[in-house]
């Protein structure tokens, strides 16, 4: 029975507990990390990706809160208010400043 030492956990395990990976040229290569450690690394990677996604969403919320109403186009304002859970009718007055002293 062939065994190999996992480069991650350092335990000696049978060769069957290592994932076979296809190799160019028709041969098969066996990984140096056991299946159990590989699953743990993948789970940690997924958890880290989830945390990063949540941090990105939180940062977008902070960025949205720092914007002033005048920085939004009407369509962006409606989308942002809907995203924040507001419902109903929005009435707004558009104020534009026009300099007519140069006419």
C-alpha positions in Angstrom: 0.0 0.0 0.0 1.4 3.3 -1.1 1.3 6.3 1.2 2.2 9.9 1.0 2.7 12.7 3.5 0.3 15.6 3.1 2.2 18.9 2.7 -0.6 20.7 4.5 -1.4 18.7 7.6 1.8 16.6 7.7 -0.1 13.3 8.2 0.9 10.2 6.3 -2.1 8.9 4.4 -2.8 6.3 1.7 -2.4 7.5 -1.9 -6.2 7.0 -2.4 -6.9 10.0 -0.1 -5.3 12.3 -2.6 -7.1 13.7 -5.6 -5.9 12.6 -9.0 -5.4 15.4 -11.5 -5.3 15.0 -15.2 -1.9 15.8 -16.7 -1.0 16.7 -20.3 0.4 13.8 -22.2 -2.1 11.3 -20.8 -0.3 10.7 -17.5 -1.9 11.2 -14.1 -0.5 13.5 -11.4 -1.3 13.1 -7.7 -1.6 16.3 -5.6 0.6 16.8 -2.5 -2.4 17.9 -0.4 -4.9 15.4 0.8 -8.6 15.6 0.0 -9.6 16.6 3.5 -7.1 19.6 3.5 -8.2 20.5 0.0 -11.8 20.7 1.1 -10.8 22.8 4.2 -8.9 25.2 1.9 -11.8 25.5 -0.5 -14.2 26.1 2.3 -11.9 28.8 3.8 -11.7 30.4 0.3 -15.5 30.5 -0.1 -15.9 32.0 3.4 -13.3 34.6 2.6 -15.0 35.5 -0.7 -18.3 35.8 1.2 -16.8 38.1 3.8 -15.2 40.3 1.0 -18.6 40.5 -0.8 -20.3 41.6 2.4 -17.6 44.2 3.0 -18.0 45.5 -0.5 -21.8 45.8 -0.1 -21.3 47.6 3.3 -18.8 50.0 1.7 -21.3 50.7 -1.1 -23.9 51.6 1.5 -21.5 53.9 3.3 -20.7 55.6 -0.1 -24.3 55.9 -0.9 -25.1 57.6 2.4 -22.3 60.2 1.9 -23.8 61.3 -1.5 -26.0 64.3 -1.4 -29.4 64.3 -3.0 -28.3 66.7 -5.6 -25.6 64.2 -6.7 -28.2 61.7 -7.9 -30.1 61.8 -11.2 -33.8 61.4 -10.7 -33.6 57.8 -11.9 -30.7 57.0 -9.6 -32.6 58.6 -6.7 -35.7 56.5 -7.3 -33.5 53.3 -7.5 -31.6 54.2 -4.3 -34.8 54.9 -2.3 -36.4 51.7 -3.6 -33.3 49.8 -2.6 -33.5 51.2 0.9 -37.1 50.1 1.2 -39.0 53.3 0.6 -42.4 52.9 -1.0 -45.0 55.3 -2.2 -45.0 58.5 -4.3 -42.0 60.7 -4.6 -42.6 64.4 -5.5 -39.7 66.7 -6.1 -39.1 70.1 -7.5 -36.2 70.6 -9.8 -34.3 73.9 -9.1 -31.9 75.1 -11.8 -29.8 78.2 -11.6 -29.3 80.1 -14.8 -27.0 83.0 -15.1 -28.6 85.5 -17.5 -26.3 88.4 -16.8 -24.2 87.6 -19.9 -27.1 87.8 -22.4 
